[in-house]
Amino acid sequence: MEQEHPDFLWRSPEPRDAYDAVIVGGGGHGLATAYYLAAKHGMTDIAVLERGWLGGGNMGRNTTIIRSNYLWDESAAIYEHSLKLWEGLQEELDYDVLFSQRGVLNLAHNLHDVRESVRRVEANRLNGVDAVWLDADGVHEVCPIIDVTDKPRYPVMGATYQARGGIAKHDHVAWAYARGADALGVDIVQDCEVTGIDVSESGAVTGVRTSRGTIRARRVALAAAGHTSVLAAMAGLRLPIQSHPLQALVSELFEQVLNCVVMSNAVHVYVSQAHKGELVMGAGIDAYNGYGQRGAVHVIEAQMAAALELFPLFARAHVLRTWGGIVDVSPDASPIVGLTPVDGLYVNCGWGTGGFKGTPGSGWVYAHTIAHDEPHALNAPFALERFETGALIDEHGAAAVAH
Protein backbone atom coordinates (compact mmCIF):
# COMPACT_ATOMS: atom_id res chain seq x y z
CA MET A 1 0.00 0.00 0.00
CA GLU A 2 1.36 3.40 -0.95
CA GLN A 3 2.25 5.58 2.01
CA GLU A 4 0.30 8.82 2.27
CA HIS A 5 2.49 11.90 2.00
CA PRO A 6 2.16 14.19 5.05
CA ASP A 7 0.91 17.73 4.61
CA PHE A 8 4.07 19.13 6.21
CA LEU A 9 7.56 17.63 6.43
CA TRP A 10 8.74 19.92 9.23
CA ARG A 11 7.29 22.13 11.96
CA SER A 12 6.88 25.90 11.66
CA PRO A 13 7.80 27.04 15.18
CA GLU A 14 7.98 30.57 16.49
CA PRO A 15 11.62 31.60 17.07
CA ARG A 16 12.74 31.35 20.69
CA ASP A 17 14.67 34.08 22.51
CA ALA A 18 17.93 32.11 22.55
CA TYR A 19 19.66 29.12 20.95
CA ASP A 20 23.03 27.49 21.26
CA ALA A 21 23.60 28.15 17.56
CA VAL A 22 21.84 30.05 14.80
CA ILE A 23 22.33 29.21 11.12
CA VAL A 24 21.47 32.05 8.74
CA GLY A 25 20.17 30.65 5.47
CA GLY A 26 17.58 27.95 4.85
CA GLY A 27 19.03 26.59 1.65
CA GLY A 28 20.89 23.36 1.05
CA HIS A 29 24.07 24.26 2.93
CA GLY A 30 22.27 25.71 5.94
CA LEU A 31 19.89 22.77 6.25
CA ALA A 32 22.64 20.19 5.73
CA THR A 33 24.73 21.91 8.40
CA ALA A 34 21.84 21.84 10.86
CA TYR A 35 21.17 18.17 10.14
CA TYR A 36 24.78 17.09 10.63
CA LEU A 37 25.15 19.24 13.75
CA ALA A 38 22.23 17.36 15.27
CA ALA A 39 22.90 13.92 13.81
CA LYS A 40 26.69 13.74 14.12
CA HIS A 41 27.52 16.16 16.96
CA GLY A 42 24.46 16.01 19.21
CA MET A 43 23.72 19.75 18.90
CA THR A 44 19.95 20.15 18.69
CA ASP A 45 19.44 23.60 20.28
CA ILE A 46 19.67 25.17 16.83
CA ALA A 47 17.59 27.51 14.70
CA VAL A 48 17.80 27.82 10.93
CA LEU A 49 16.63 31.29 9.89
CA GLU A 50 15.38 31.82 6.34
CA ARG A 51 14.24 35.26 5.23
CA GLY A 52 11.89 33.82 2.59
CA TRP A 53 10.73 30.26 2.08
CA LEU A 54 12.87 27.21 2.62
CA GLY A 55 14.99 26.46 -0.46
CA GLY A 56 13.77 29.57 -2.28
CA GLY A 57 17.21 31.02 -2.94
CA ASN A 58 20.00 29.42 -4.95
CA MET A 59 18.88 25.96 -3.81
CA GLY A 60 15.79 26.26 -5.98
CA ARG A 61 17.53 28.15 -8.78
CA ASN A 62 20.47 25.98 -9.78
CA THR A 63 21.04 23.40 -12.51
CA THR A 64 21.57 20.47 -10.07
CA ILE A 65 24.84 19.09 -11.52
CA ILE A 66 26.88 16.83 -9.22
CA ARG A 67 30.51 15.85 -9.81
CA SER A 68 33.86 15.71 -8.02
CA ASN A 69 36.41 15.86 -10.88
CA TYR A 70 38.23 18.98 -9.68
CA LEU A 71 41.91 19.61 -10.40
CA TRP A 72 43.58 20.44 -7.10
CA ASP A 73 43.97 18.01 -4.21
CA GLU A 74 42.02 20.15 -1.75
CA SER A 75 39.05 20.61 -4.09
CA ALA A 76 38.97 16.98 -5.17
CA ALA A 77 38.99 15.86 -1.54
CA ILE A 78 36.01 17.92 -0.38
CA TYR A 79 33.92 17.34 -3.51
CA GLU A 80 34.66 13.60 -3.53
CA HIS A 81 33.62 13.42 0.13
CA SER A 82 30.44 15.21 -0.87
CA LEU A 83 29.81 12.80 -3.75
CA LYS A 84 30.21 9.82 -1.43
CA LEU A 85 27.64 11.39 0.89
CA TRP A 86 25.33 11.89 -2.11
CA GLU A 87 25.60 8.19 -2.85
CA GLY A 88 24.16 7.29 0.56
CA LEU A 89 21.92 10.31 1.10
CA GLN A 90 18.57 8.78 0.21
CA GLU A 91 19.09 5.92 2.66
CA GLU A 92 20.35 8.17 5.45
CA LEU A 93 17.52 10.69 5.16
CA ASP A 94 14.89 8.13 4.16
CA TYR A 95 13.67 10.38 1.36
CA ASP A 96 13.97 10.07 -2.40
CA VAL A 97 16.10 12.94 -3.68
CA LEU A 98 16.08 11.50 -7.23
CA PHE A 99 19.87 11.21 -7.31
CA SER A 100 20.76 9.99 -10.81
CA GLN A 101 24.37 9.01 -11.54
CA ARG A 102 24.08 9.39 -15.29
CA GLY A 103 27.65 10.62 -15.85
CA VAL A 104 29.20 14.01 -16.65
CA LEU A 105 31.10 14.90 -19.84
CA ASN A 106 33.45 17.92 -19.93
CA LEU A 107 34.14 18.54 -23.62
CA ALA A 108 37.46 19.54 -25.20
CA HIS A 109 37.40 21.56 -28.43
CA ASN A 110 41.03 22.46 -29.06
CA LEU A 111 44.53 21.24 -28.27
CA HIS A 112 44.74 23.34 -25.11
CA ASP A 113 41.45 21.85 -23.88
CA VAL A 114 42.77 18.36 -24.57
CA ARG A 115 46.00 18.91 -22.65
CA GLU A 116 44.24 20.45 -19.66
CA SER A 117 41.58 17.75 -19.66
CA VAL A 118 44.10 14.91 -19.71
CA ARG A 119 46.01 16.64 -16.94
CA ARG A 120 42.86 16.83 -14.84
CA VAL A 121 42.01 13.17 -15.46
CA GLU A 122 45.46 12.11 -14.24
CA ALA A 123 45.15 14.40 -11.19
CA ASN A 124 41.72 12.90 -10.45
CA ARG A 125 43.12 9.38 -10.58
CA LEU A 126 45.91 10.28 -8.18
CA ASN A 127 43.23 11.51 -5.76
CA GLY A 128 41.07 8.41 -6.11
CA VAL A 129 38.40 10.17 -8.16
CA ASP A 130 36.89 8.19 -11.03
CA ALA A 131 37.74 9.90 -14.32
CA VAL A 132 38.61 8.82 -17.85
CA TRP A 133 39.60 10.55 -21.07
CA LEU A 134 37.43 9.83 -24.10
CA ASP A 135 38.24 10.61 -27.71
CA ALA A 136 35.53 11.92 -30.05
CA ASP A 137 34.29 8.42 -30.84
CA GLY A 138 34.08 7.69 -27.12
CA VAL A 139 32.06 10.87 -26.59
CA HIS A 140 29.65 9.81 -29.33
CA GLU A 141 29.29 6.39 -27.71
CA VAL A 142 28.37 7.94 -24.35
CA CYS A 143 26.14 10.66 -25.83
CA PRO A 144 25.06 9.89 -29.42
CA ILE A 145 23.24 13.18 -30.01
CA ILE A 146 26.37 15.34 -29.68
CA ASP A 147 27.66 16.46 -33.07
CA VAL A 148 31.22 15.03 -33.21
CA THR A 149 31.68 15.64 -36.95
CA ASP A 150 33.90 18.37 -38.41
CA LYS A 151 30.86 20.59 -39.10
CA PRO A 152 30.63 22.58 -35.82
CA ARG A 153 32.74 25.71 -35.38
CA TYR A 154 34.09 24.08 -32.23
CA PRO A 155 34.75 20.43 -33.13
CA VAL A 156 34.59 17.94 -30.25
CA MET A 157 38.09 16.49 -29.86
CA GLY A 158 37.24 14.48 -26.75
CA ALA A 159 36.07 14.85 -23.17
CA THR A 160 36.70 13.94 -19.59
CA TYR A 161 34.06 11.62 -18.23
CA GLN A 162 33.03 10.96 -14.63
CA ALA A 163 30.52 8.12 -14.59
CA ARG A 164 29.56 8.68 -10.93
CA GLY A 165 28.49 12.25 -11.58
CA GLY A 166 24.93 13.24 -12.36
CA ILE A 167 21.99 15.23 -11.04
CA ALA A 168 19.49 15.27 -8.16
CA LYS A 169 16.16 17.02 -7.53
CA HIS A 170 17.05 20.23 -5.72
CA ASP A 171 13.78 20.79 -3.87
CA HIS A 172 13.68 17.16 -2.70
CA VAL A 173 17.18 17.60 -1.27
CA ALA A 174 16.09 20.66 0.71
CA TRP A 175 12.96 18.91 1.96
CA ALA A 176 14.91 15.81 2.97
CA TYR A 177 17.46 17.73 5.02
CA ALA A 178 14.74 19.92 6.55
CA ARG A 179 12.70 16.90 7.59
CA GLY A 180 15.77 15.19 9.00
CA ALA A 181 16.87 18.21 11.00
CA ASP A 182 13.36 18.91 12.27
CA ALA A 183 12.97 15.33 13.47
CA LEU A 184 16.10 15.79 15.57
CA GLY A 185 14.72 18.93 17.23
CA VAL A 186 16.10 21.73 15.05
CA ASP A 187 13.82 24.78 14.67
CA ILE A 188 13.38 25.87 11.05
CA VAL A 189 12.04 29.42 10.97
CA GLN A 190 10.90 30.82 7.63
CA ASP A 191 9.99 34.43 6.86
CA CYS A 192 12.63 35.58 9.33
CA GLU A 193 15.14 38.05 7.89
CA VAL A 194 18.34 38.79 9.78
CA THR A 195 18.75 42.56 10.00
CA GLY A 196 21.75 42.77 12.31
CA ILE A 197 24.46 40.76 14.06
CA ASP A 198 25.29 41.70 17.63
CA VAL A 199 28.93 41.63 18.68
CA SER A 200 30.22 42.33 22.20
CA GLU A 201 32.99 44.79 23.06
CA SER A 202 35.36 41.84 23.38
CA GLY A 203 34.66 40.88 19.76
CA ALA A 204 32.37 37.88 20.28
CA VAL A 205 28.97 37.21 18.72
CA THR A 206 26.05 37.53 21.12
CA GLY A 207 23.12 37.05 18.77
CA VAL A 208 21.19 38.31 15.77
CA ARG A 209 18.47 40.87 15.21
CA THR A 210 15.68 39.69 12.93
CA SER A 211 12.37 40.81 11.49
CA ARG A 212 10.80 38.65 14.21
CA GLY A 213 12.82 39.90 17.14
CA THR A 214 16.26 39.53 18.68
CA ILE A 215 17.68 36.02 19.13
CA ARG A 216 20.62 35.41 21.45
CA ALA A 217 23.25 32.91 20.38
CA ARG A 218 26.92 32.38 21.05
CA ARG A 219 27.40 30.74 17.66
CA VAL A 220 26.18 32.30 14.41
CA ALA A 221 26.89 30.49 11.16
CA LEU A 222 26.36 32.24 7.83
CA ALA A 223 25.16 30.09 4.92
CA ALA A 224 23.46 32.63 2.68
CA ALA A 225 25.43 32.33 -0.57
CA GLY A 226 25.22 35.58 -2.57
CA HIS A 227 24.10 37.66 0.42
CA THR A 228 26.93 36.52 2.71
CA SER A 229 28.94 39.70 2.23
CA VAL A 230 25.91 41.78 3.25
CA LEU A 231 25.46 39.73 6.43
CA ALA A 232 29.16 39.70 7.30
CA ALA A 233 29.24 43.50 7.01
CA MET A 234 26.69 43.61 9.84
CA ALA A 235 29.43 42.22 12.08
CA GLY A 236 32.06 44.61 10.68
CA LEU A 237 33.64 41.96 8.47
CA ARG A 238 34.54 42.48 4.81
CA LEU A 239 34.80 39.28 2.77
CA PRO A 240 36.73 38.72 -0.49
CA ILE A 241 33.72 37.65 -2.54
CA GLN A 242 31.65 39.20 -5.29
CA SER A 243 28.00 38.48 -6.03
CA HIS A 244 26.77 38.07 -9.60
CA PRO A 245 23.50 37.07 -11.22
CA LEU A 246 23.64 33.63 -12.85
CA GLN A 247 20.95 32.72 -15.36
CA ALA A 248 19.60 29.38 -16.51
CA LEU A 249 16.65 28.10 -18.50
CA VAL A 250 14.52 25.04 -19.13
CA SER A 251 12.75 23.93 -22.28
CA GLU A 252 9.34 22.43 -22.67
CA LEU A 253 8.99 18.72 -21.88
CA PHE A 254 10.54 16.15 -24.21
CA GLU A 255 11.00 12.44 -24.39
CA GLN A 256 14.33 11.44 -22.86
CA VAL A 257 17.02 12.27 -25.44
CA LEU A 258 20.02 13.29 -23.30
CA ASN A 259 21.29 10.50 -21.09
CA CYS A 260 24.14 12.36 -19.33
CA VAL A 261 25.31 15.83 -18.32
CA VAL A 262 27.34 17.74 -20.93
CA MET A 263 29.54 20.72 -20.13
CA SER A 264 31.64 22.85 -22.48
CA ASN A 265 33.85 25.78 -21.55
CA ALA A 266 34.59 26.76 -25.14
CA VAL A 267 31.01 27.17 -26.36
CA HIS A 268 30.01 28.17 -22.84
CA VAL A 269 27.06 26.01 -21.91
CA TYR A 270 26.14 23.04 -19.77
CA VAL A 271 23.11 20.88 -20.47
CA SER A 272 21.21 18.08 -18.78
CA GLN A 273 17.71 16.70 -19.03
CA ALA A 274 15.57 16.84 -15.92
CA HIS A 275 13.61 13.90 -14.56
CA LYS A 276 10.37 15.18 -16.07
CA GLY A 277 11.95 15.79 -19.47
CA GLU A 278 12.90 19.48 -19.60
CA LEU A 279 16.28 20.40 -21.06
CA VAL A 280 18.15 22.37 -18.37
CA MET A 281 20.79 24.81 -19.60
CA GLY A 282 23.15 27.19 -17.88
CA ALA A 283 26.25 29.17 -18.78
CA GLY A 284 28.36 32.02 -17.46
CA ILE A 285 27.65 34.60 -14.80
CA ASP A 286 26.60 38.09 -15.79
CA ALA A 287 29.66 40.32 -15.72
CA TYR A 288 28.16 42.94 -13.43
CA ASN A 289 27.82 42.67 -9.66
CA GLY A 290 24.33 42.56 -8.25
CA TYR A 291 21.73 40.83 -6.12
CA GLY A 292 18.92 40.57 -8.67
CA GLN A 293 17.47 37.12 -9.36
CA ARG A 294 17.07 37.99 -13.00
CA GLY A 295 19.27 38.81 -15.96
CA ALA A 296 19.34 39.84 -19.58
CA VAL A 297 18.06 38.35 -22.81
CA HIS A 298 21.45 38.33 -24.54
CA VAL A 299 22.82 35.84 -21.97
CA ILE A 300 19.95 33.43 -22.62
CA GLU A 301 20.44 33.83 -26.37
CA ALA A 302 24.13 32.97 -26.01
CA GLN A 303 23.29 29.85 -24.00
CA MET A 304 20.88 28.61 -26.65
CA ALA A 305 23.31 29.38 -29.48
CA ALA A 306 26.03 27.43 -27.67
CA ALA A 307 23.71 24.47 -27.11
CA LEU A 308 22.80 24.37 -30.79
CA GLU A 309 26.50 24.17 -31.67
CA LEU A 310 26.65 20.84 -29.85
CA PHE A 311 23.10 19.56 -30.27
CA PRO A 312 21.50 20.44 -33.63
CA LEU A 313 18.53 18.38 -32.45
CA PHE A 314 17.67 21.13 -29.94
CA ALA A 315 16.78 23.58 -32.72
CA ARG A 316 13.15 22.56 -32.33
CA ALA A 317 13.07 23.12 -28.58
CA HIS A 318 11.11 26.02 -27.10
CA VAL A 319 12.16 27.86 -23.95
CA LEU A 320 9.65 27.27 -21.16
CA ARG A 321 11.08 29.62 -18.52
CA THR A 322 14.26 31.35 -17.39
CA TRP A 323 15.47 32.41 -13.97
CA GLY A 324 18.44 33.81 -12.12
CA GLY A 325 20.31 33.06 -8.93
CA ILE A 326 22.91 35.03 -7.00
CA VAL A 327 26.32 33.35 -6.94
CA ASP A 328 29.15 34.39 -4.65
CA VAL A 329 32.55 34.07 -6.30
CA SER A 330 35.90 34.22 -4.51
CA PRO A 331 39.19 35.32 -6.14
CA ASP A 332 40.41 31.72 -6.54
CA ALA A 333 37.03 30.21 -7.53
CA SER A 334 37.02 28.11 -4.36
CA PRO A 335 34.78 28.23 -1.27
CA ILE A 336 35.50 29.88 2.05
CA VAL A 337 34.46 27.64 4.95
CA GLY A 338 35.63 28.24 8.49
CA LEU A 339 36.14 30.66 11.34
CA THR A 340 36.26 34.46 11.13
CA PRO A 341 38.06 37.12 13.20
CA VAL A 342 34.77 37.57 15.09
CA ASP A 343 34.61 34.96 17.85
CA GLY A 344 31.61 32.69 17.36
CA LEU A 345 30.90 33.86 13.80
CA TYR A 346 31.43 31.25 11.09
CA VAL A 347 31.29 31.66 7.32
CA ASN A 348 30.42 29.31 4.47
CA CYS A 349 30.46 31.09 1.12
CA GLY A 350 32.31 31.54 -2.16
CA TRP A 351 31.03 28.33 -3.75
CA GLY A 352 30.20 30.16 -6.96
CA THR A 353 28.43 27.75 -9.28
CA GLY A 354 29.55 24.66 -7.33
CA GLY A 355 27.32 25.03 -4.31
CA PHE A 356 24.68 22.42 -5.08
CA LYS A 357 27.10 19.58 -5.73
CA GLY A 358 28.90 20.46 -2.50
CA THR A 359 25.76 20.46 -0.34
CA PRO A 360 26.33 17.29 1.73
CA GLY A 361 30.09 17.76 2.04
CA SER A 362 29.75 21.42 2.91
CA GLY A 363 27.19 20.71 5.62
CA TRP A 364 29.36 17.90 7.02
CA VAL A 365 32.55 19.96 7.41
CA TYR A 366 30.74 23.15 8.44
CA ALA A 367 28.94 21.28 11.21
CA HIS A 368 32.28 19.93 12.46
CA THR A 369 33.75 23.45 12.38
CA ILE A 370 30.88 24.92 14.39
CA ALA A 371 30.71 22.08 16.90
CA HIS A 372 34.46 22.03 17.62
CA ASP A 373 35.31 25.67 16.87
CA GLU A 374 38.02 24.46 14.50
CA PRO A 375 37.92 23.29 10.89
CA HIS A 376 37.68 19.72 9.71
CA ALA A 377 40.76 18.54 7.77
CA LEU A 378 38.73 18.78 4.54
CA ASN A 379 37.85 22.45 4.91
CA ALA A 380 41.01 23.64 6.69
CA PRO A 381 42.59 24.63 3.31
CA PHE A 382 39.53 26.77 2.54
CA ALA A 383 40.06 29.13 5.47
CA LEU A 384 39.61 32.86 5.09
CA GLU A 385 43.27 33.38 6.02
CA ARG A 386 44.48 31.97 2.69
CA PHE A 387 43.86 35.34 1.09
CA GLU A 388 46.48 36.79 3.44
CA THR A 389 49.00 33.95 3.26
CA GLY A 390 48.69 33.41 -0.49
CA ALA A 391 47.87 29.69 -0.17
CA LEU A 392 45.17 29.96 -2.83
CA ILE A 393 43.36 27.04 -4.48
CA ASP A 394 42.94 28.27 -8.02
CA GLU A 395 40.06 26.28 -9.52
CA HIS A 396 39.09 28.64 -12.33
CA GLY A 397 39.81 25.96 -14.91
CA ALA A 398 37.90 23.09 -13.29
CA ALA A 399 35.26 24.93 -11.25
CA ALA A 400 32.70 25.42 -14.03
CA VAL A 401 32.08 27.44 -17.18
CA ALA A 402 30.57 30.18 -15.05
CA HIS A 403 33.74 31.34 -13.27
C-alpha positions in Angstrom: 0.0 0.0 0.0 1.4 3.4 -1.0 2.3 5.6 2.0 0.3 8.8 2.3 2.5 11.9 2.0 2.2 14.2 5.1 0.9 17.7 4.6 4.1 19.1 6.2 7.6 17.6 6.4 8.7 19.9 9.2 7.3 22.1 12.0 6.9 25.9 11.7 7.8 27.0 15.2 8.0 30.6 16.5 11.6 31.6 17.1 12.7 31.4 20.7 14.7 34.1 22.5 17.9 32.1 22.5 19.7 29.1 20.9 23.0 27.5 21.3 23.6 28.1 17.6 21.8 30.1 14.8 22.3 29.2 11.1 21.5 32.0 8.7 20.2 30.7 5.5 17.6 28.0 4.9 19.0 26.6 1.6 20.9 23.4 1.1 24.1 24.3 2.9 22.3 25.7 5.9 19.9 22.8 6.2 22.6 20.2 5.7 24.7 21.9 8.4 21.8 21.8 10.9 21.2 18.2 10.1 24.8 17.1 10.6 25.2 19.2 13.8 22.2 17.4 15.3 22.9 13.9 13.8 26.7 13.7 14.1 27.5 16.2 17.0 24.5 16.0 19.2 23.7 19.8 18.9 19.9 20.2 18.7 19.4 23.6 20.3 19.7 25.2 16.8 17.6 27.5 14.7 17.8 27.8 10.9 16.6 31.3 9.9 15.4 31.8 6.3 14.2 35.3 5.2 11.9 33.8 2.6 10.7 30.3 2.1 12.9 27.2 2.6 15.0 26.5 -0.5 13.8 29.6 -2.3 17.2 31.0 -2.9 20.0 29.4 -4.9 18.9 26.0 -3.8 15.8 26.3 -6.0 17.5 28.2 -8.8 20.5 26.0 -9.8 21.0 23.4 -12.5 21.6 20.5 -10.1 24.8 19.1 -11.5 26.9 16.8 -9.2 30.5 15.9 -9.8 33.9 15.7 -8.0 36.4 15.9 -10.9 38.2 19.0 -9.7 41.9 19.6 -10.4 43.6 20.4 -7.1 44.0 18.0 -4.2 42.0 20.1 -1.7 39.0 20.6 -4.1 39.0 17.0 -5.2 39.0 15.9 -1.5 36.0 17.9 -0.4 33.9 17.3 -3.5 34.7 13.6 -3.5 33.6 13.4 0.1 30.4 15.2 -0.9 29.8 12.8 -3.8 30.2 9.8 -1.4 27.6 11.4 0.9 25.3 11.9 -2.1 25.6 8.2 -2.8 24.2 7.3 0.6 21.9 10.3 1.1 18.6 8.8 0.2 19.1 5.9 2.7 20.3 8.2 5.4 17.5 10.7 5.2 14.9 8.1 4.2 13.7 10.4 1.4 14.0 10.1 -2.4 16.1 12.9 -3.7 16.1 11.5 -7.2 19.9 11.2 -7.3 20.8 10.0 -10.8 24.4 9.0 -11.5 24.1 9.4 -15.3 27.6 10.6 -15.9 29.2 14.0 -16.6 31.1 14.9 -19.8 33.4 17.9 -19.9 34.1 18.5 -23.6 37.5 19.5 -25.2 37.4 21.6 -28.4 41.0 22.5 -29.1 44.5 21.2 -28.3 44.7 23.3 -25.1 41.5 21.9 -23.9 42.8 18.4 -24.6 46.0 18.9 -22.6 44.2 20.4 -19.7 41.6 17.7 -19.7 44.1 14.9 -19.7 46.0 16.6 -16.9 42.9 16.8 -14.8 42.0 13.2 -15.5 45.5 12.1 -14.2 45.2 14.4 -11.2 41.7 12.9 -10.4 43.1 9.4 -10.6 45.9 10.3 -8.2 43.2 11.5 -5.8 41.1 8.4 -6.1 38.4 10.2 -8.2 36.9 8.2 -11.0 37.7 9.9 -14.3 38.6 8.8 -17.8 39.6 10.6 -21.1 37.4 9.8 -24.1 38.2 10.6 -27.7 35.5 11.9 -30.1 34.3 8.4 -30.8 34.1 7.7 -27.1 32.1 10.9 -26.6 29.7 9.8 -29.3 29.3 6.4 -27.7 28.4 7.9 -24.3 26.1 10.7 -25.8 25.1 9.9 -29.4 23.2 13.2 -30.0 26.4 15.3 -29.7 27.7 16.5 -33.1 31.2 15.0 -33.2 31.7 15.6 -37.0 33.9 18.4 -38.4 30.9 20.6 -39.1 30.6 22.6 -35.8 32.7 25.7 -35.4 34.1 24.1 -32.2 34.7 20.4 -33.1 34.6 17.9 -30.3 38.1 16.5 -29.9 37.2 14.5 -26.7 36.1 14.9 -23.2 36.7 13.9 -19.6 34.1 11.6 -18.2 33.0 11.0 -14.6 30.5 8.1 -14.6 29.6 8.7 -10.9 28.5 12.3 -11.6 24.9 13.2 -12.4 22.0 15.2 -11.0 19.5 15.3 -8.2 16.2 17.0 -7.5 17.0 20.2 -5.7 13.8 20.8 -3.9 13.7 17.2 -2.7 17.2 17.6 -1.3 16.1 20.7 0.7 13.0 18.9 2.0 14.9 15.8 3.0 17.5 17.7 5.0 14.7 19.9 6.6 12.7 16.9 7.6 15.8 15.2 9.0 16.9 18.2 11.0 13.4 18.9 12.3 13.0 15.3 13.5 16.1 15.8 15.6 14.7 18.9 17.2 16.1 21.7 15.1 13.8 24.8 14.7 13.4 25.9 11.1 12.0 29.4 11.0 10.9 30.8 7.6 10.0 34.4 6.9 12.6 35.6 9.3 15.1 38.0 7.9 18.3 38.8 9.8 18.7 42.6 10.0 21.8 42.8 12.3 24.5 40.8 14.1 25.3 41.7 17.6 28.9 41.6 18.7 30.2 42.3 22.2 33.0 44.8 23.1 35.4 41.8 23.4 34.7 40.9 19.8 32.4 37.9 20.3 29.0 37.2 18.7 26.0 37.5 21.1 23.1 37.1 18.8 21.2 38.3 15.8 18.5 40.9 15.2 15.7 39.7 12.9 12.4 40.8 11.5 10.8 38.7 14.2 12.8 39.9 17.1 16.3 39.5 18.7 17.7 36.0 19.1 20.6 35.4 21.4 23.2 32.9 20.4 26.9 32.4 21.0 27.4 30.7 17.7 26.2 32.3 14.4 26.9 30.5 11.2 26.4 32.2 7.8 25.2 30.1 4.9 23.5 32.6 2.7 25.4 32.3 -0.6 25.2 35.6 -2.6 24.1 37.7 0.4 26.9 36.5 2.7 28.9 39.7 2.2 25.9 41.8 3.3 25.5 39.7 6.4 29.2 39.7 7.3 29.2 43.5 7.0 26.7 43.6 9.8 29.4 42.2 12.1 32.1 44.6 10.7 33.6 42.0 8.5 34.5 42.5 4.8 34.8 39.3 2.8 36.7 38.7 -0.5 33.7 37.7 -2.5 31.6 39.2 -5.3 28.0 38.5 -6.0 26.8 38.1 -9.6 23.5 37.1 -11.2 23.6 33.6 -12.8 21.0 32.7 -15.4 19.6 29.4 -16.5 16.7 28.1 -18.5 14.5 25.0 -19.1 12.8 23.9 -22.3 9.3 22.4 -22.7 9.0 18.7 -21.9 10.5 16.2 -24.2 11.0 12.4 -24.4 14.3 11.4 -22.9 17.0 12.3 -25.4 20.0 13.3 -23.3 21.3 10.5 -21.1 24.1 12.4 -19.3 25.3 15.8 -18.3 27.3 17.7 -20.9 29.5 20.7 -20.1 31.6 22.9 -22.5 33.9 25.8 -21.5 34.6 26.8 -25.1 31.0 27.2 -26.4 30.0 28.2 -22.8 27.1 26.0 -21.9 26.1 23.0 -19.8 23.1 20.9 -20.5 21.2 18.1 -18.8 17.7 16.7 -19.0 15.6 16.8 -15.9 13.6 13.9 -14.6 10.4 15.2 -16.1 12.0 15.8 -19.5 12.9 19.5 -19.6 16.3 20.4 -21.1 18.1 22.4 -18.4 20.8 24.8 -19.6 23.2 27.2 -17.9 26.3 29.2 -18.8 28.4 32.0 -17.5 27.7 34.6 -14.8 26.6 38.1 -15.8 29.7 40.3 -15.7 28.2 42.9 -13.4 27.8 42.7 -9.7 24.3 42.6 -8.2 21.7 40.8 -6.1 18.9 40.6 -8.7 17.5 37.1 -9.4 17.1 38.0 -13.0 19.3 38.8 -16.0 19.3 39.8 -19.6 18.1 38.3 -22.8 21.5 38.3 -24.5 22.8 35.8 -22.0 19.9 33.4 -22.6 20.4 33.8 -26.4 24.1 33.0 -26.0 23.3 29.8 -24.0 20.9 28.6 -26.6 23.3 29.4 -29.5 26.0 27.4 -27.7 23.7 24.5 -27.1 22.8 24.4 -30.8 26.5 24.2 -31.7 26.7 20.8 -29.9 23.1 19.6 -30.3 21.5 20.4 -33.6 18.5 18.4 -32.4 17.7 21.1 -29.9 16.8 23.6 -32.7 13.1 22.6 -32.3 13.1 23.1 -28.6 11.1 26.0 -27.1 12.2 27.9 -24.0 9.7 27.3 -21.2 11.1 29.6 -18.5 14.3 31.4 -17.4 15.5 32.4 -14.0 18.4 33.8 -12.1 20.3 33.1 -8.9 22.9 35.0 -7.0 26.3 33.4 -6.9 29.1 34.4 -4.7 32.6 34.1 -6.3 35.9 34.2 -4.5 39.2 35.3 -6.1 40.4 31.7 -6.5 37.0 30.2 -7.5 37.0 28.1 -4.4 34.8 28.2 -1.3 35.5 29.9 2.1 34.5 27.6 5.0 35.6 28.2 8.5 36.1 30.7 11.3 36.3 34.5 11.1 38.1 37.1 13.2 34.8 37.6 15.1 34.6 35.0 17.9 31.6 32.7 17.4 30.9 33.9 13.8 31.4 31.3 11.1 31.3 31.7 7.3 30.4 29.3 4.5 30.5 31.1 1.1 32.3 31.5 -2.2 31.0 28.3 -3.7 30.2 30.2 -7.0 28.4 27.7 -9.3 29.5 24.7 -7.3 27.3 25.0 -4.3 24.7 22.4 -5.1 27.1 19.6 -5.7 28.9 20.5 -2.5 25.8 20.5 -0.3 26.3 17.3 1.7 30.1 17.8 2.0 29.7 21.4 2.9 27.2 20.7 5.6 29.4 17.9 7.0 32.6 20.0 7.4 30.7 23.1 8.4 28.9 21.3 11.2 32.3 19.9 12.5 33.8 23.4 12.4 30.9 24.9 14.4 30.7 22.1 16.9 34.5 22.0 17.6 35.3 25.7 16.9 38.0 24.5 14.5 37.9 23.3 10.9 37.7 19.7 9.7 40.8 18.5 7.8 38.7 18.8 4.5 37.8 22.5 4.9 41.0 23.6 6.7 42.6 24.6 3.3 39.5 26.8 2.5 40.1 29.1 5.5 39.6 32.9 5.1 43.3 33.4 6.0 44.5 32.0 2.7 43.9 35.3 1.1 46.5 36.8 3.4 49.0 33.9 3.3 48.7 33.4 -0.5 47.9 29.7 -0.2 45.2 30.0 -2.8 43.4 27.0 -4.5 42.9 28.3 -8.0 40.1 26.3 -9.5 39.1 28.6 -12.3 39.8 26.0 -14.9 37.9 23.1 -13.3 35.3 24.9 -11.3 32.7 25.4 -14.0 32.1 27.4 -17.2 30.6 30.2 -15.1 33.7 31.3 -13.3 
